[in-house]
Amino acid sequence: MPTTLPLRALGRTGLQLPILGFGASSLGQEFRSVPLDEALQSVKVALECGLNFIDTSPFYGRGMSEVLLGIALRGIPRDQYILCTKLGRYDLAHFDFSARRVAESVDVSLHRLGTDHLDIMLCHDIEFVPMQQIVDETLPALRRAQKAGKIRFIGFSGYPQKIFRFIADQTDVDCVLSYNQYTLQNTRFVDETVPYLQSKGIGVMNAGPFSARLLTNAPLPHWLKEPENVKAAAREAARVCADRGTDIAKLALQFSVANPAIATTIAGSANPANIRRWADWIREPIDQELLQEVQRIFAPVKNLGHLEGLPENN
């Protein structure tokens, strides 16, 4: 029998999400070559461990994540998982948020994922385009797909905090997804934006508790955009955790899932052992003394990040 995780309400949607969700980007081989059986097993293990909220996108593996996820979910009753995918970003520099592409993308994702409806559909990384189109064209097209019964709830995702007010000041959405901005080092999402979203009844989701490996013991990827002083602080924090016999990734995950204002925190891996480890970690109490020590290390670089997307959207 699958285990369960604590659940939190996603705004006014009526959805109850596990505090830890499964990010399927790794199924698209975004970070390494993944054996097929390992990719499929990671989905099975996520569901067994209670991570029954699954997040993907046609951008991840340029369709591969959705395809493999659809295969992995075959035979699993549809009411046993909550499915979120995205649209609008299809390659590193390929964005299309037109109404015509919305209708097409919804149908393609439904086919790849082997389902007749999506629980959540998000506009993906909207900071890379002039955002008025999202308000004027993309979200109205998504509402039409919602009325047709293809999508239950709609929203958008991105990195800069400016995007959330820009959209929500002009139109209604059901939920949003922020990434890498509620972590041990960067809490801007909760500091600056979450109270505003809550006042509007918008569901709040967070991704990237490890901040693109910054808050792990893994070698930092060459594409990591954080400033050098942030990277240096993260390496020091990782050493302090190791000296205390623990992994900074454990502390990072426990910290991100602990905030009751965030319905779910999404972490991704195609390694079943990682997923089991995460599920165990979040059931353990956080080491408050270690947390305070790590936060002191990050204090000089707290909330420092990078620019993402168009300059005017930051």
C-alpha positions as CSV (number, residue, x, y, z in Angstrom):
1,M,0.0,0.0,0.0
2,P,1.3,3.5,-0.8
3,T,2.2,5.6,2.2
4,T,0.8,9.1,2.6
5,L,2.3,12.5,3.3
6,P,0.7,15.5,5.0
7,L,-1.6,17.4,2.7
8,R,-2.2,21.1,2.2
9,A,-4.9,23.0,0.4
10,L,-4.0,24.6,-2.9
11,G,-5.7,28.0,-2.7
12,R,-9.4,27.8,-3.5
13,T,-9.1,24.9,-5.9
14,G,-10.2,22.2,-3.5
15,L,-7.1,20.2,-4.3
16,Q,-5.2,18.8,-1.4
17,L,-1.5,18.3,-2.4
18,P,1.2,16.4,-0.6
19,I,3.8,18.6,1.0
20,L,6.4,17.1,-1.3
21,G,5.6,16.7,-5.0
22,F,7.4,14.7,-7.7
23,G,9.2,16.7,-10.4
24,A,9.5,14.7,-13.6
25,S,12.0,16.9,-15.4
26,S,14.7,14.3,-14.9
27,L,12.7,11.8,-17.0
28,G,13.5,14.1,-19.9
29,Q,17.2,13.3,-19.4
30,E,17.8,17.0,-18.7
31,F,20.7,16.3,-16.4
32,R,22.0,12.8,-17.3
33,S,21.3,9.8,-19.5
34,V,18.6,7.8,-17.6
35,P,17.9,4.1,-18.2
36,L,14.3,3.5,-19.2
37,D,13.6,1.1,-16.3
38,E,15.0,3.6,-13.8
39,A,12.9,6.4,-15.2
40,L,9.7,4.3,-15.0
41,Q,10.6,3.0,-11.6
42,S,11.1,6.5,-10.2
43,V,7.5,7.3,-10.9
44,K,6.3,4.1,-9.2
45,V,8.4,4.8,-6.2
46,A,7.2,8.4,-6.0
47,L,3.6,7.2,-5.8
48,E,4.5,4.5,-3.3
49,C,6.1,7.2,-1.1
50,G,3.1,9.5,-1.2
51,L,4.4,12.0,-3.8
52,N,1.2,11.7,-5.8
53,F,1.4,15.2,-7.2
54,I,3.4,15.1,-10.4
55,D,4.8,18.1,-12.3
56,T,6.1,17.9,-15.8
57,S,6.4,20.1,-19.0
58,P,6.8,19.6,-22.8
59,F,10.1,21.5,-22.3
60,Y,11.6,18.7,-20.2
61,G,13.4,16.5,-22.7
62,R,11.5,18.3,-25.5
63,G,8.5,16.0,-24.9
64,M,10.3,13.0,-23.5
65,S,9.3,13.6,-19.9
66,E,5.6,13.7,-20.8
67,V,5.9,10.6,-22.9
68,L,7.7,8.5,-20.3
69,L,5.4,9.7,-17.6
70,G,2.4,8.7,-19.6
71,I,3.9,5.2,-20.0
72,A,4.8,5.0,-16.3
73,L,1.2,5.9,-15.3
74,R,-0.5,3.3,-17.5
75,G,-2.8,1.1,-15.5
76,I,-2.7,3.4,-12.4
77,P,-6.2,4.7,-11.6
78,R,-6.5,8.3,-12.5
79,D,-7.8,9.3,-9.1
80,Q,-4.6,8.1,-7.5
81,Y,-2.4,11.0,-8.8
82,I,-2.7,14.7,-9.5
83,L,-1.1,15.8,-12.7
84,C,0.4,19.2,-13.6
85,T,2.0,20.1,-16.9
86,K,2.8,23.3,-18.7
87,L,2.8,25.0,-22.1
88,G,4.5,27.9,-23.9
89,R,8.1,26.8,-23.5
90,Y,9.3,24.1,-25.9
91,D,13.1,24.6,-26.1
92,L,15.7,26.8,-24.6
93,A,14.8,29.7,-26.8
94,H,11.5,28.5,-28.3
95,F,8.5,30.2,-26.7
96,D,4.9,30.3,-28.1
97,F,2.1,31.5,-25.9
98,S,-0.4,32.1,-28.7
99,A,-4.0,30.9,-28.4
100,R,-3.6,28.6,-31.3
101,R,-0.6,26.9,-29.7
102,V,-2.4,26.7,-26.3
103,A,-5.2,24.6,-27.9
104,E,-2.6,22.4,-29.7
105,S,-0.3,22.0,-26.6
106,V,-3.2,20.9,-24.3
107,D,-4.2,18.2,-26.7
108,V,-0.6,17.0,-27.3
109,S,0.0,16.8,-23.5
110,L,-3.2,14.9,-23.0
111,H,-2.1,12.4,-25.6
112,R,1.4,12.0,-24.3
113,L,0.2,11.6,-20.7
114,G,-2.5,9.2,-21.6
115,T,-5.3,11.0,-19.8
116,D,-8.5,12.8,-20.7
117,H,-7.9,15.7,-18.3
118,L,-5.1,17.7,-16.7
119,D,-5.5,18.8,-13.1
120,I,-3.3,21.8,-13.5
121,M,-1.9,23.5,-16.6
122,L,0.7,26.3,-16.2
123,C,2.2,28.9,-18.6
124,H,5.9,28.0,-18.4
125,D,8.6,30.6,-17.6
126,I,6.6,33.6,-18.7
127,E,9.4,36.0,-17.9
128,F,11.0,35.2,-21.2
129,V,8.2,37.0,-23.2
130,P,6.3,40.2,-23.1
131,M,3.9,39.2,-20.4
132,Q,0.9,41.2,-21.5
133,Q,0.3,38.4,-24.0
134,I,-0.2,36.0,-21.1
135,V,-3.0,38.2,-19.8
136,D,-4.6,39.0,-23.1
137,E,-4.3,35.8,-25.1
138,T,-2.8,32.8,-23.3
139,L,-4.9,32.6,-20.1
140,P,-8.2,33.3,-21.9
141,A,-7.3,30.4,-24.2
142,L,-6.6,28.2,-21.2
143,R,-9.9,29.1,-19.7
144,R,-11.6,27.9,-22.9
145,A,-9.8,24.5,-22.5
146,Q,-10.9,24.5,-18.9
147,K,-14.5,25.0,-19.9
148,A,-14.2,22.2,-22.3
149,G,-13.2,19.9,-19.4
150,K,-9.6,19.3,-20.5
151,I,-8.1,21.2,-17.6
152,R,-9.3,21.6,-14.0
153,F,-7.1,24.6,-12.9
154,I,-4.8,27.1,-14.6
155,G,-1.9,29.3,-13.6
156,F,1.7,30.2,-14.5
157,S,5.3,29.7,-13.4
158,G,8.5,31.6,-13.3
159,Y,11.5,32.9,-11.4
160,P,11.3,36.7,-11.0
161,Q,8.9,37.9,-8.2
162,K,7.7,40.7,-10.4
163,I,5.7,38.4,-12.7
164,F,3.2,37.3,-10.0
165,R,1.8,40.7,-9.3
166,F,1.9,41.7,-13.0
167,I,-0.4,38.9,-13.9
168,A,-2.6,38.6,-10.8
169,D,-3.2,42.4,-10.7
170,Q,-4.9,42.1,-14.1
171,T,-6.7,38.7,-14.2
172,D,-7.7,35.7,-12.1
173,V,-5.6,32.5,-11.9
174,D,-6.0,29.4,-9.8
175,C,-2.4,28.8,-8.8
176,V,1.2,29.7,-9.4
177,L,4.6,28.0,-9.2
178,S,7.8,29.7,-8.2
179,Y,11.2,28.0,-8.2
180,N,14.5,28.4,-6.4
181,Q,13.1,31.3,-4.4
182,Y,12.1,29.5,-1.2
183,T,15.2,27.8,0.0
184,L,17.7,28.0,2.8
185,Q,19.5,30.8,1.0
186,N,16.6,32.6,-0.8
187,T,13.2,33.2,0.7
188,R,12.0,36.0,-1.5
189,F,8.9,34.1,-2.6
190,V,7.5,34.0,0.9
191,D,9.0,37.3,2.0
192,E,7.7,39.4,-0.9
193,T,4.9,37.5,-2.8
194,V,3.1,34.7,-0.9
195,P,1.0,37.1,1.4
196,Y,-0.2,38.9,-1.7
197,L,-1.1,35.7,-3.5
198,Q,-2.9,34.4,-0.4
199,S,-5.0,37.6,-0.2
200,K,-6.3,36.7,-3.7
201,G,-6.9,33.1,-2.8
202,I,-4.3,31.9,-5.3
203,G,-2.8,28.5,-4.7
204,V,1.0,28.6,-4.0
205,M,3.5,26.0,-5.1
206,N,7.3,26.0,-4.8
207,A,9.9,24.1,-6.8
208,G,13.7,23.7,-6.5
209,P,14.3,23.2,-2.8
210,F,17.9,22.3,-3.7
211,S,18.3,25.4,-5.9
212,A,19.7,23.7,-8.9
213,R,22.1,21.6,-6.8
214,L,23.4,24.7,-5.0
215,L,22.2,23.2,-1.7
216,T,23.6,19.7,-2.2
217,N,27.0,18.0,-2.1
218,A,26.9,17.4,-5.8
219,P,29.4,19.4,-8.0
220,L,27.9,22.7,-9.0
221,P,26.8,22.7,-12.6
222,H,28.5,25.0,-15.1
223,W,25.2,26.6,-15.9
224,L,24.4,27.6,-12.4
225,K,23.7,31.4,-12.5
226,E,24.0,32.3,-8.8
227,P,26.8,34.8,-7.8
228,E,30.1,33.5,-6.7
229,N,29.6,34.7,-3.1
230,V,26.4,32.7,-2.9
231,K,28.2,29.6,-4.2
232,A,30.9,30.0,-1.6
233,A,28.4,30.4,1.2
234,A,26.7,27.2,0.0
235,R,29.9,25.2,0.0
236,E,30.6,26.4,3.6
237,A,27.1,25.5,4.7
238,A,27.5,22.1,3.1
239,R,30.8,21.5,5.1
240,V,29.1,22.5,8.3
241,C,26.3,20.0,7.7
242,A,28.8,17.3,6.8
243,D,30.7,18.0,10.1
244,R,27.5,17.4,11.9
245,G,27.0,14.1,10.1
246,T,24.2,15.2,7.9
247,D,23.6,16.3,4.2
248,I,22.8,19.9,3.4
249,A,20.2,18.6,1.0
250,K,18.3,17.1,3.9
251,L,18.2,20.4,5.8
252,A,17.2,22.2,2.6
253,L,14.3,19.9,1.8
254,Q,13.1,19.9,5.4
255,F,13.2,23.7,5.5
256,S,11.3,24.2,2.2
257,V,8.4,21.7,3.0
258,A,7.9,23.1,6.5
259,N,6.2,26.4,5.6
260,P,2.4,25.9,5.9
261,A,1.8,28.8,3.4
262,I,3.2,26.6,0.5
263,A,0.9,23.9,-0.6
264,T,3.6,21.7,-2.1
265,T,7.3,21.8,-2.8
266,I,8.4,20.0,-6.0
267,A,11.7,18.1,-6.1
268,G,12.8,16.0,-9.1
269,S,14.9,12.9,-9.7
270,A,14.9,9.8,-11.9
271,N,16.8,8.0,-9.1
272,P,14.3,5.9,-7.0
273,A,16.8,5.8,-4.1
274,N,16.8,9.6,-3.9
275,I,13.0,9.7,-3.8
276,R,12.8,7.2,-0.9
277,R,15.4,9.2,0.9
278,W,13.5,12.4,0.5
279,A,10.3,10.8,1.8
280,D,12.2,9.6,4.9
281,W,13.9,13.0,5.5
282,I,10.7,15.0,5.6
283,R,9.3,12.7,8.3
284,E,12.2,13.5,10.6
285,P,12.3,16.6,12.8
286,I,14.5,19.4,11.5
287,D,17.7,20.2,13.5
288,Q,16.9,23.7,14.6
289,E,20.4,24.4,15.9
290,L,22.0,23.4,12.6
291,L,19.3,25.4,10.7
292,Q,20.2,28.5,12.7
293,E,23.9,28.0,12.0
294,V,23.4,27.5,8.3
295,Q,21.1,30.6,8.2
296,R,23.9,32.6,9.8
297,I,26.3,31.5,7.0
298,F,23.8,32.6,4.4
299,A,22.9,35.9,6.1
300,P,25.4,38.0,4.1
301,V,24.0,36.6,0.8
302,K,20.4,36.1,1.8
303,N,18.0,36.5,-1.1
304,L,20.7,37.2,-3.7
305,G,19.8,35.6,-7.0
306,H,20.1,36.3,-10.7
307,L,18.2,37.8,-13.5
308,E,16.0,35.5,-15.6
309,G,14.2,36.3,-18.8
310,L,13.6,39.7,-20.2
311,P,15.2,42.6,-18.2
312,E,11.8,44.4,-17.9
313,N,10.3,41.3,-16.2
314,N,12.8,41.3,-13.4
